[in-house]
Amino acid sequence: MITGKRILLIISGGIAAYKSLALIRRLKERGASVRCVLTSGGAQFVTPLSVAALSEDAVYQDLFSLKDESEMGHIRLSREADLLVVAPASADLMAKMANGHANDLASTILLATDKPVLIAPAMNTRMWDHPATQRNFQTLIGDGLHAIGPGAGDLACGEVGSGRMSEPLEIVAAIEGILSGGPDTLHGRPLQGRRAIVTSGPTYEAIDPVRYLANRSSGKQGHAIAAALADLGAEVVLVAGPNNLADPTGVTVRDIESAAQMLAACESALPADIAVCAAAVADWRVAGEAEQKMKKDGSGQPPALNLVENPDILATLSKLNGTRPGLVVGFSAETETVVEHARAKRARKGCDWIVANDVGAGTGVMGGDQNTVHLITADGEENWPTMAKDAVATALARRIAEFFDADFDAD
C-alpha cells in the first residue's frame, strides 16, 4: 500500500514524459502524495501546468529560483519524500547520476538524497544499447538504485527494440514493492544468482517444406516475463518460438521452431531455479513431414494428416528427478471455465503454479497487449485485474521473487 506515502517524481526529457501524467494520476488514486520536478528537457514534452494540475502541488524546475529555494530548497524536496522516482529517466540524466554531476535541480536533488530511488529508463534503442549507457546503468544498479524497464517494442522514433518506458501501472507496482519492504528493496535485484528458463511464442510443426501447424501466439507475454525476471537480477534463458519481437535486453535467447526443439533447448539450459512455460506449444505434429511440397491431386479431397502428440514440455520439466527447477510455472490458455481447467492442468502436469487466462474470441489476448490472468497455486487462486502484458510480467516476476525470499526466511 502507498496510501500516505510521499513520492518525488522527476520528469526528464523524452517523448515518454507523457506517461508521467498517467503515473501521477495512478499514484494519486492510491492515496500517495506526488510532488514533481520537471527538467528543462521534460518541459519540452509536458507543461508545468498539466503536471501541477494532476499532482495538486507546485512544480519545481529551476535550481537557482530564489522563490523556490527560499520556500522549498532542493535538500528539503528530497528529505520530505519517502521515494524518488525518475520517469522517464533519459540517457543524459542517467549519465549525470552515474558520474555525480549536479548542474540542474534534478541532478542536484538526486546527488543529495539519502532516500531510495527508482528509475524508469526511456530512450532510443541505439542509445540504450550504447556501451556508455549500459555502463552508467550498471553503475546505478551497483550504487543501490532500483530500476524498472525499459521494455521492448515499437518506439516513437519508428524503430523497434528496447527503450520503451515501463507502463504507469508497472511503475506503480514497483513503487509498492519498494515501499512495502518486499524483495524489490534488495537493490532491485532480489533474483541475483538465480537462473531462469522462460519459453515464449508459438511452435511451428512442419507439414511439408512450406506448410506448418501453429497457433496465434505473439510471444509478447513470454518475452515480457523474461525481461521482468532479468530486471530483478535473474540469469534468463529465453527459448523462443517464431516471433517478430525484439530480443529482451540482458537475456540469452535460443530461437527454435518445433516443440521437440523447444524441449531440447530447455533441457540443455538446465540446471535452473525457475522455469516459466509461457509458450503456446502445439499439442500435435504431423507424424512424418513430407520431403516435398504436397500437391493437389485433382480429387478435391485434402490429404490425410496423421497427427501424433507433441512432447509435453511443462510436464517434463515438472517431473524431472534431480534437475527439476525449484519453481515451475505453467500457462493455461482457455476459452471456457478458465479457472477450473487451470486447476486440473496444474494437478495433471505436476507444476507449482499455473497462470490462467481467457483467450476466447473477443478477448484480444492472443497477439494483443492486455491480459487478465488468474494465478493458481497450492494455496488457492489470485484473480488479477486486467493489465498490460508488461505489467502482468512485472507482477509475476515479483511473486517469483517473493517465493524465493520466503524460502530464505524459512531457512
N, C-alpha and C positions, 0 to 999 in steps of 0.2 A: 504494500500500500504506500502511496506517496502523498496522501492527504496531509496537508500542513507542511510539507517539505518545500524548501526554497531552492529554486533552480535558477542559476545564472546562465542564460543562453547567449552564446557568442555566435553571431551570424557573419560568416566571411563571404568573400566574393564567389560567384558561380551561379549558373542557372538553377542549380538545385536549391538556392536560397528560398525559392517559392515554397518548398516543402516545410521550411521552418515555420511558416504561418500556420500550417495544419498541425505541426508539432506543438506549438503554443496552445492551440485550441484543445488538443488531446490531453495535454498536461493540466490545463485549467479544468477540464471536465472531471479529472480525477482528484481534484482538490489541491493541487500544487499551486504555489505562487511562482510566477515567472517574471524575472527581470531580465532585460535584454541589452546586449552590447552589439552595436552594428558597425562593422568596419567600413572604410570608405568604399571597398570593393562590393561589400554586401549591399550598400545603399544604392548601387547601380542596378540592382535587381528587385529589391523590395524597399518600400518607402518607410521612413521613420513613423509616419502617421499610421500606416497599417499595422506595424509592429506594436506601437503604443496602444492602438485601439483594442487589439486582441489580448495583449498582456495586461492591460489596465494599469500600466505603470509607465514611468518615464523611460525613454530610450537614450542610452549613453553612447557617444560617438567619439568625442574629442578628448585626448589625453590632457591637453592644455586649456580646457574650458575652465575659466575662472569660476563660473557659476557652478558647474558640475563638481569640480574638485573641492569647492568650499562646502557644498551641501552633501556630496556623496563621493568621497575620494575613491581612487581605484583600489586601495587596500581594503577599505570598508566594503566595497562591492563584493570582493572575494570573501571576506570574513563573515558576511551575513548570509552566505549561500551554504546549503548542505552539499551541493554538487554543481560543478561547472560542466556544461555541455557545449561542445563546439560542433555546430551543424548548420551548414556544411563546413567541413574542415578542408580548406583549399591547400594545394601543394605549397603555396607561399607561406601560409600561416603555420603549417606543419614544419616547414624548414626553420622558421623563426623559433618555434617551440623547441625543436630538437637541438638548436645551437645557442639557446639562451638569449636571443635578441629581444629587445624591448623598445621598439621605436614607435609604437602606437598604443592606444588604450588597451586593445585586446591582448596583444603580446605582453604588455606590462602586467596586466592582471594575471595572466597565465604563469608568468615567471614569479610573481609574488605570492601565489596561492599555496596554501597547505591543505586544501580540500581535494577530494577525488575529482578526477577529470575524465570525461567520456568524449571521445572524438568520433565523428561520423564523416570519414573522408569522401570527397566527391570531386572528380576531375576527369579530363580526357584520358582514355585508356593508355595512350602513349606516355602521358605524364605520370600516371600511376605506376606503370611498369618500369619507368626510368630508374636506374640503379640509385640515383641520389634520393628519389622519393622513397624507395624501398629501404634505403639505409636510414633515412630520417624516421620512417615509420617504426622500424625495428628499435631504433634508439628510444623512441617514445614508449614503446611497449616495455622495453628494458627498464625505463625510468618509473614504471608502475602505472602508466596511464591505461585506461580502458579504451577499447575500440570496438566499433561495430561497422561491418562492411569494409570496403564498398561491395556492392553486388555487381553482377554481370548482366549484360543485355544491350538493348538499343540505347545509345547515348544521344543527347541533344544535338551534338555536332554531326550526327549522321553515321558515326562509326559504331561498331559493335564490339563489346569487350567489357573488362572490369573498369569500374569507375563510377557506377551509379550510387548515389547516396541511398542509404537504407531508408525504408519507408517509415513514416512517423510512428506507426504502431510498433514496429520493430524497435525503434529507439526508445519508445516508452517502456517496452518490455525489458530492455537492457537497463534503463534507469531504475525500474522497480527491483531488478535483481541486485544492482549495486547498493541501493538504499535499504534493501531488506537484509543485507548482510549475508546473502547467499553465496554460492561458489563463484559467482561472477566477480566477487571482490578480490579474488586471488590474482591481482594484476590482469584481470580479464582473460586468464589462460588456465582455467581450472582443469582442462584436459591435457595439459602439458605432460608428455611422456606416455600418453595413451595412443594406441593405434586403432584406426577405424577403417572398415571396408564399407563402402556405400555403392549400391547398384542403382542404375538410373536408366530411364528411357525404355524403348521397346526392344524386342528382339526380332530379327528377320529370319524366317525359316524358309530356305530356298525350295522352290518347286522345280525350277529349271534355271538356266543361267540368267534369265531376265525377270522371272516372277518369284514372288515370295509371299508367305503368310505373315501378317503383322497386326498391330493394333494402333490406336490413335495417340498413344503416349508421346508427349513432347520432351520429357526428361526434365522439365522445369523444377518440379518438386525435388527430385533426387539431387540435381545439381545444387539447388539451394541448400539442401541438408549437408552436402559435402562441404560447401563453403562455410556454413554456420559452425560445423564441427572444427574446421580448420581455424576459424576465428577464435575459438575457445582453446586453441593450442594443440589439438589432436593432429597426429600424422595421418593423413587421409589418403586412401587409395580409392579412386572413383572408377568403377567398372561400368562403362557407358555404352549402351546400345546406340544405334544410329540416331543422330540428332543434329540440330542446326544451332546449338548453343555454344557460347564461348566457354573454354575451359576455366573453371574457378581458379583464382589465384592461390598459390601455395598448396595445390592439390596434385597428387600424381594420378594421371588419367590413363586408363587402359581401354582402348576402343575395341569393341567386339561387335559381332553381328548376331550370332545364334545363341540359343540358351546353353548349348554344350560349351561354347567358347566362354560364356559368362561364368558358368560354374568353374571351369578350369582356371580362369583368371582370379576368381575369388579364392579358390584353394591355394593357388600359388602365392596369394597375398597373406596367407596365414603364417604365423600366429597373429591374432588381433584381439583387442579388448572389446571392440564394438563391431557389430555388423548390422547395417540398416539396409534391408532389401526393399528399396522403393521402386525398382524396375517393374514394368508390366511385362513379365515374361510370357511368351506364347505357350499355351498349355500343350499344344500339339505341333508336330512337324511331319513332313512327308517321309514315309518310310525309306524311299530311295529317290534322291534328287536325279532328275533326268539330265543326262550329259549334254543334250542338245535342246534347243528351244522346241517346246511341244507345239505341233501344228494342228489346225483344224483338219478333220478328215472328211468333211463334207456331209457327215451323217446328221449334223445338227445336235449331236449329243456331246456333252462335255466329257473330258477324260476322267476316269475314276482315280481319285487320290486316296491312297492308302495311308491314313494318319496313324501315328504312334505317339505315345505320351512323351513329353519332354522331361528331362531331369528336373526334380523339384529342388531348387536352389535353397529356398528358405528352410525346408525340412532337413536337407542335407547338412546345412550349417548348424541347425538347432540340435541335431542328434549326433554330432561328432563326439568322439571319445578322445580326451586328452587335449585336443586343439580347439575345442568349442570356445567361441568368444564368450566373455563374461556377460555380455548383454546382447541378445539377438532380437532385432525389431523387424517385424514384417509389415507390409501394407496390404490392405484388403479393399479393393475397388469393387463396389457393389452397386446394383441398380434397384434393389429392394431389400427390405428387412436388414438394413445395413449392420446394425449392432449385433443382432442375433447371428448373422452369418460370420461376423468377425470373431465373436466368442467361440463359435465352433471351429473356425480356422485356427485360432490360437491353440486350442486343445489338440487339434489334429496335427499341426505342424511341429508342436513342441517348442515354439519360440516364447520369449519372455513377454514381449509387448506386441500388440497389433495396432496400427494406425488405420482406422477405417474411414472411408469416405464414400459419398454417393456420387457416382459418375453417370447416372441415368440421363436420358435425353432432357435437354433444357437446363442442366446444371452448369454447363460450360466449364467443367473441371478439366476434362481432357483437352490439353492444348491451351487452356486459359490461364489467368494469373491469380485467381482466387480459389480458395479451398475451404471446406467446412469438414472438420475431422472429429473423430471420437478416439480417444486413447484407451485401449483395453489392456488392463494389466491383471495380475493375480489378485490385486486388492479391489478391483472393480473397474469403473469406467469414468472417464472425464469427457464431458461434451464441450468442445472448444467452439468459440464463436467463429463466424466467417472471417477469414483473414487473407491477406495476400500470401502467396506461397512462400515468399521470403520470410514473412512473419511466422508462419507455421514452422518453417525450418529453424528459426531462432528459438521459438518456444520449445521445440522438440530437443534441440541441442542443449538447452538449459536443463531440461528434465533429465537428460542423459548425464549431464554433469552432476546434478543433484543425486542421481542414483549412485554414482561412484563416490561422491562425497559422503553419503550415508554409510557406505562400506568402510570408508576410512574411519569414521566416527565409531563404528561398531567394533573395529579392531582396537 
